[in-house]
Amino acid sequence: MRIVIAEDDALLREGLALLLRAESLDVVATAEDAAAFLDAVDAERPDVAIVDVRMPPTHTDEGITAAVEARRRLPGLAVLVLSAYVEQAFATDLLAQGSARLGYLLKERVGRVEEFLEALHRVADGGTAIDPEVVAQLLTRSRPDNRLERLSPRERDVLTLMAEGLGNAAIAERLVVSDGAVHKHIRNIFAKLDLPPTDRTDRRVAAVLHFLEDARRQTP
């Protein structure tokens, strides 16, 4: 796995590089701003990019903008975005571009090495990894009268773990239930969120997007 890191905080940037190299992962370049990051993507053709949301010069959305451009230049690039705190617009914008090979984690997750590495590998393998704290905060912001209120507490638990990017087997393990029970809950979620089967839409992604977008719309 070839990795490029884009992070303006030198301590975190070098710490990430050391951590990943200690896990026998190939950090091919590090960058302190968006321009240097894109140059590294062009030169190194990495498999994964780890990108800070806020980077110089304005420290607003340079990282997200650069990540989108990097995926345009290198289709299939896996991107794991890091943020100091929950910025739900960025989380939903990322998923709106398609959920494959995308992750959004709070920087504090890096200190939980096993969880961080699990998310990194999940994204590199084509999956999605959304920080549990992001999901939890969005869940508490949703309206009491929307379609999510149709879900049972267990179905909300399942949807929350789906939003984090977990597959059925991982959800079953986390909730200590059978795979069959998870499959039934997901069927119920699709029905209650009015998501019929279609060849053009991934209902799993659509359910998560509904969950995230509804919370986003209701935040002042």
JOCOR-V5743 format. One record per residue. RES is the residue in three letters. PHI is phi in whole degrees, 0 to 359 (NA if undefined). NEAR is the number of other C-alpha atoms within 10 Angstrom. Layout:
[[RES PHI NEAR] [RES PHI NEAR]]
This chain:
[[MET NA 12] [ARG 263 15] [ILE 234 25] [VAL 246 25] [ILE 247 24] [ALA 241 29] [GLU 205 26] [ASP 279 19] [ASP 281 14] [ALA 299 12] [LEU 294 10] [LEU 292 13] [ARG 300 19] [GLU 288 14] [GLY 296 13] [LEU 299 19] [ALA 300 21] [LEU 296 14] [LEU 300 15] [LEU 291 16] [ARG 294 14] [ALA 295 10] [GLU 268 10] [SER 65 10] [LEU 263 14] [ASP 264 16] [VAL 275 20] [VAL 272 18] [ALA 194 20] [THR 232 22] [ALA 218 20] [GLU 256 18] [ASP 211 22] [ALA 295 25] [ALA 297 14] [ALA 294 14] [PHE 298 25] [LEU 296 19] [ASP 299 14] [ALA 294 21] [VAL 298 24] [ASP 298 13] [ALA 281 11] [GLU 259 14] [ARG 51 18] [PRO 287 20] [ASP 274 18] [VAL 223 25] [ALA 240 29] [ILE 254 24] [VAL 231 29] [ASP 285 31] [VAL 297 24] [ARG 256 21] [MET 224 21] [PRO 298 15] [PRO 268 9] [THR 263 8] [HIS 56 13] [THR 247 12] [ASP 239 15] [GLU 304 19] [GLY 294 26] [ILE 297 23] [THR 301 13] [ALA 293 21] [ALA 296 28] [VAL 298 15] [GLU 294 13] [ALA 297 24] [ARG 290 15] [ARG 292 11] [ARG 286 14] [LEU 229 15] [PRO 305 9] [GLY 93 15] [LEU 298 24] [ALA 278 29] [VAL 232 28] [LEU 245 24] [VAL 269 25] [LEU 247 25] [SER 221 19] [ALA 288 13] [TYR 207 13] [VAL 292 18] [GLU 234 15] [GLN 296 19] [ALA 300 14] [PHE 292 16] [ALA 297 25] [THR 288 21] [ASP 298 14] [LEU 297 19] [LEU 293 22] [ALA 297 14] [GLN 278 10] [GLY 114 12] [SER 272 20] [ALA 294 21] [ARG 60 21] [LEU 227 28] [GLY 218 27] [TYR 220 31] [LEU 234 26] [LEU 285 20] [LYS 298 17] [GLU 297 12] [ARG 293 19] [VAL 299 17] [GLY 291 10] [ARG 264 10] [VAL 304 12] [GLU 298 11] [GLU 294 12] [PHE 297 19] [LEU 294 16] [GLU 299 12] [ALA 296 26] [LEU 299 24] [HIS 292 17] [ARG 298 20] [VAL 294 25] [ALA 298 25] [ASP 274 14] [GLY 105 14] [GLY 264 19] [THR 234 29] [ALA 221 27] [ILE 250 25] [ASP 303 23] [PRO 305 18] [GLU 292 15] [VAL 298 20] [VAL 299 23] [ALA 298 14] [GLN 292 13] [LEU 294 22] [LEU 298 19] [THR 287 10] [ARG 267 15] [SER 286 20] [ARG 290 15] [PRO 284 10] [ASP 245 8] [ASN 260 11] [ARG 297 15] [LEU 297 21] [GLU 291 14] [ARG 288 16] [LEU 282 17] [SER 286 14] [PRO 306 10] [ARG 291 12] [GLU 295 19] [ARG 293 19] [ASP 300 15] [VAL 296 23] [LEU 296 25] [THR 300 21] [LEU 289 25] [MET 300 23] [ALA 295 26] [GLU 286 23] [GLY 105 27] [LEU 283 21] [GLY 276 14] [ASN 302 19] [ALA 296 14] [ALA 293 15] [ILE 296 22] [ALA 300 19] [GLU 295 12] [ARG 295 12] [LEU 267 13] [VAL 56 9] [VAL 227 12] [SER 279 14] [ASP 301 15] [GLY 297 12] [ALA 295 12] [VAL 296 22] [HIS 301 16] [LYS 295 12] [HIS 298 20] [ILE 294 21] [ARG 301 16] [ASN 294 17] [ILE 299 24] [PHE 300 16] [ALA 294 14] [LYS 288 16] [LEU 265 19] [ASP 58 12] [LEU 243 17] [PRO 288 11] [PRO 298 11] [THR 205 8] [ASP 285 6] [ARG 263 6] [THR 230 11] [ASP 281 11] [ARG 296 20] [ARG 296 17] [VAL 295 19] [ALA 299 17] [ALA 296 21] [VAL 295 22] [LEU 297 20] [HIS 300 15] [PHE 300 24] [LEU 288 25] [GLU 293 20] [ASP 297 20] [ALA 296 21] [ARG 297 19] [ARG 297 12] [GLN 269 11] [THR 272 12] [PRO 301 4]]
